[in-house]
Amino acid sequence: MTVNRTLIASACLLSCCIFIISCSSSEHSGSEQGSTEQSSTEQAKTEDVLERILKKNELVVLTTNQPTTYYIDREENPTGPEYDMTVSFAKSLGVAARFIEFDSTEAVIEALRKGEGDIAAAGLTITAERKAEFDFGPGYMDVSEYLVCHRDAAFIDKIEGLKELKIVIPAATSYVDNLYKQYPGIDWSLDHNLLTPSLLEKVRSKEIECTISDSTIFDINRRYYPEISVKYTLHKGSQLSWMYAKNNPHLASAINKWFAEYQDSGEYAQKIEKYYGHIDVFDYVDIQKFKRRIKDRLPKYKDMFIKAAEENGISPALLAAQSYQESHWNPKAKSPTGVRGIMMLTQPVAKSLGVTSRLDAKQNIFAGAKFHAKMKKMFDENVAEPDRSWMALAAYNVGRGHFRDAQGLARKLGKNPNLWIDMKEVLPLLSEKKYYKDLKYGYARGNEPVQYVTRIRDYDDILVQYFMEQEPAVKKSKEQTKNSS
């Protein structure tokens, strides 16, 4: 989508002319005149935001650093739901996006109030209080507000139970408004420095009793802090949106048009899948066991995963996550179907990759990494990341033949065989006779690769931090090897 700069400029010039004529013809005295001048000045300041964006060739985005908004990924590139969407909007205007990070929602809102940015994209909920001061774009996600306490705390079934708790919430959030309106008499306090993820960590460590969290933030962070638990749903039906200064009809129109096209193109659905497609399944016992094995088992194989991943262009965290899903990092693992080892290789695959013993962890890991990379290469260049990785994992699990069958079926059903969001819907159909009877490789338990990928994405989320912490030691080791040679 493009914006006609000439039309915008003309509209803004017309607005300015009307403003000047209005001011010159209203020579009233006293406070009435001062009030009119102040109101007109404020309007003039805010009406030309889109024109300002176009003139400076830059969209300034005010945001926070957290998994649901904006963050730096393992490749040291900016990413996140808000990042992807605002970059897309900026491209539709033909400008670059520049991001300014803040430590709190309160700081983001104050910066927008001072005109330090063009829009605030920080997981902001639409509320009546905020609408009195700012305008919002279209709601892009529905969320609920959860009371989150430690897993050991009792569940609450009545509002009265809230009065016995000490709740700490981030300042300037929608949680404040809802508590004032719906839950008078509740004991709560504000934290002006921390975002919700940091308060969730304090709940985990029992430094505070409870906090409030959007459902999206909770669902992502419970993988890092499995000790936290939802004890009560305080509010349902809220919407997240971008926020900007009032009296900006041109900016509002541009955002609304972009978002409609963003949805229609399927890009919005792809981004939701990218960041939230794996968070529906959560197993507290499994995650706890996994975190223990990160300490007990992973260190022995860590360097093997790093080296094998680097040689094959794979993320070490993803390779280790896949291995955990396959064997729980047990080099002696064996399935009823005869696959063996820490990456659970079949005998034919192991032989084709030169493995002399599938019980040798190093051979198994390096062969598994090569086979993973081979699966990634089976897709054409139109398959982008992270879809390429998710589909490679699914093919690793279900087999190349069955996966190609599923891609062919996707085409027949009008789905995109190059998108994981579509393939995760088609794969389960491989177990239905009306579909598999016409496929080359026939029946397959198509639900399994979908669950396989979902679990690995869970583990990968947690392992990314672990391997990032190992990077200094890995770089130091490489440097010592280089110097010694």
Long-range contacts (C-beta under 8 A, 24 or more apart in sequence): 1-92, 1-257, 1-258, 1-261, 2-92, 2-93, 2-94, 3-50, 3-54, 3-92, 3-93, 3-94, 3-254, 5-54, 8-50, 8-51, 8-54, 8-250, 9-51, 11-250, 12-47, 12-48, 12-51, 12-250, 15-44, 15-47, 15-48, 16-44, 19-43, 19-44, 43-247, 45-115, 45-245, 46-245, 46-246, 46-247, 46-248, 47-247, 47-248, 49-118, 49-244, 49-245, 49-248, 49-250, 49-251, 50-248, 50-250, 50-251, 50-254, 51-250, 52-118, 53-93, 53-95, 53-118, 53-251, 54-93, 54-94, 54-95, 56-95, 57-94, 57-95, 57-96, 58-95, 58-96, 58-97, 58-98, 59-86, 59-89, 59-90, 59-93, 59-95, 59-96, 59-97, 59-98, 59-118, 59-119, 60-98, 60-100, 60-116, 60-117, 60-118, 60-119, 61-86, 61-97, 61-98, 61-99, 61-100, 61-117, 61-118, 61-119, 61-120, 61-121, 62-100, 62-102, 62-108, 62-111, 62-112, 62-116, 62-117, 62-119, 62-120, 62-121, 62-122, 63-99, 63-100, 63-101, 63-102, 63-108, 63-120, 63-121, 63-122, 64-101, 64-102, 64-103, 64-104, 64-105, 64-108, 64-122, 64-123, 64-195, 65-101, 66-123, 66-195, 66-196, 66-197, 66-217, 67-197, 67-217, 67-220, 67-221, 67-275, 68-123, 68-214, 68-216, 68-217, 68-220, 68-275, 69-121, 69-122, 69-123, 70-99, 70-101, 70-121, 70-122, 74-315, 74-317, 74-464, 74-467, 74-468, 80-275, 81-271, 81-272, 81-275, 82-121, 82-122, 82-123, 84-271, 84-274, 85-121, 85-140, 85-262, 85-268, 85-271, 86-119, 86-121, 86-242, 88-258, 88-262, 88-267, 89-254, 89-255, 89-258, 89-259, 89-262, 92-254, 92-258, 92-261, 93-254, 103-193, 103-194, 103-195, 104-170, 104-171, 104-172, 104-192, 104-193, 104-194, 104-195, 105-170, 105-171, 105-172, 105-173, 105-195, 106-170, 106-171, 106-172, 106-192, 109-172, 109-243, 110-172, 112-243, 112-244, 112-245, 115-245, 118-244, 118-251, 119-242, 119-243, 119-244, 119-251, 120-242, 120-243, 120-244, 121-242, 123-214, 123-216, 123-217, 123-240, 124-174, 124-240, 124-241, 124-242, 124-243, 125-173, 125-174, 125-214, 125-238, 125-239, 125-240, 125-241, 126-238, 126-239, 126-240, 126-241, 127-174, 127-177, 128-177, 129-177, 130-174, 130-243, 133-246, 134-243, 134-244, 134-245, 134-246, 135-243, 135-244, 135-245, 135-246, 135-247, 135-248, 135-252, 136-241, 136-242, 136-243, 136-244, 137-241, 137-242, 137-243, 137-244, 137-252, 137-255, 137-256, 137-259, 138-241, 138-255, 138-256, 138-259, 139-239, 139-240, 139-241, 140-239, 140-240, 140-241, 140-259, 140-268, 141-216, 141-239, 141-240, 141-272, 142-237, 142-238, 142-239, 143-214, 143-215, 143-216, 143-238, 143-239, 143-240, 144-214, 144-215, 144-233, 144-234, 144-235, 144-236, 144-237, 144-238, 145-174, 145-175, 145-178, 145-212, 145-213, 145-214, 145-215, 145-233, 145-234, 145-235, 145-236, 145-238, 146-212, 146-213, 146-214, 146-215, 146-218, 146-230, 146-231, 146-232, 146-233, 146-234, 147-210, 147-212, 147-230, 147-231, 147-232, 147-233, 147-234, 148-200, 148-203, 148-210, 148-211, 148-212, 148-213, 148-218, 148-228, 148-229, 148-230, 148-231, 149-203, 149-209, 149-210, 149-228, 149-229, 149-231, 150-203, 150-204, 150-206, 150-209, 150-227, 150-228, 150-229, 151-226, 151-227, 151-228, 151-229, 151-284, 152-227, 153-209, 153-210, 153-229, 153-231, 154-231, 155-231, 155-232, 156-231, 156-232, 159-183, 161-232, 162-186, 162-232, 163-187, 165-209, 165-210, 166-208, 166-209, 166-210, 167-209, 167-210, 167-211, 167-212, 168-199, 168-202, 168-208, 168-209, 168-210, 168-211, 169-199, 169-211, 169-212, 170-194, 170-195, 170-196, 170-199, 173-212, 174-238, 175-212, 175-234, 178-234, 178-235, 179-212, 179-234, 182-234, 182-235, 183-234, 197-221, 200-225, 200-228, 201-225, 203-227, 203-228, 204-228, 214-238, 214-240, 216-240, 216-276, 219-276, 219-279, 219-282, 220-276, 220-279, 220-461, 222-282, 223-279, 223-282, 223-287, 223-458, 223-461, 223-462, 224-461, 224-462, 224-465, 226-284, 226-287, 226-288, 226-291, 266-416, 266-419, 269-421, 270-387, 270-419, 270-421, 273-420, 273-421, 274-386, 277-420, 277-421, 277-424, 277-454, 277-457, 278-453, 278-454, 278-457, 278-458, 278-461, 280-454, 281-451, 281-454, 281-455, 281-458, 282-458, 287-458, 287-462, 290-324, 290-459, 290-462, 291-462, 293-324, 293-328, 293-329, 294-462, 294-463, 294-466, 297-328, 297-329, 297-330, 298-329, 298-466, 301-329, 301-342, 301-361, 301-365, 302-470, 303-474, 304-361, 304-362, 304-365, 304-366, 305-365, 306-467, 306-470, 306-474, 307-366, 308-365, 308-366, 308-368, 308-369, 309-369, 311-366, 311-369, 312-369, 312-370, 312-372, 312-373, 313-373, 313-376, 314-369, 314-372, 314-373, 314-376, 315-389, 315-460, 315-464, 315-467, 316-467, 317-460, 317-463, 317-464, 317-466, 317-467, 318-389, 318-456, 318-460, 318-463, 319-365, 319-368, 319-369, 319-372, 320-459, 320-463, 320-467, 321-456, 321-457, 321-458, 321-459, 321-460, 321-463, 322-368, 322-372, 322-393, 322-396, 322-456, 323-365, 323-368, 324-459, 325-452, 325-455, 325-456, 325-459, 326-368, 331-359, 331-360, 331-361, 331-364, 332-359, 341-368, 342-368, 343-367, 343-368, 343-369, 343-371, 344-368, 345-371, 371-396, 372-396, 375-400, 379-418, 380-418, 382-418, 383-418, 386-420, 387-418, 387-419, 387-420, 390-420, 390-453, 390-457, 391-420, 391-423, 393-449, 393-452, 393-453, 393-456, 394-420, 394-423, 394-427, 394-449, 394-450, 394-452, 394-453, 395-449, 397-448, 397-449, 397-452, 397-453, 398-427, 398-430, 398-444, 398-445, 398-446, 398-448, 398-449, 399-441, 399-444, 401-440, 401-441, 402-430, 402-441, 402-444, 402-446, 403-427, 403-449, 404-440, 404-441, 405-430, 405-436, 405-439, 405-440, 405-441, 405-444, 406-430, 406-446, 408-439, 409-435, 409-439, 420-453, 424-450, 424-453
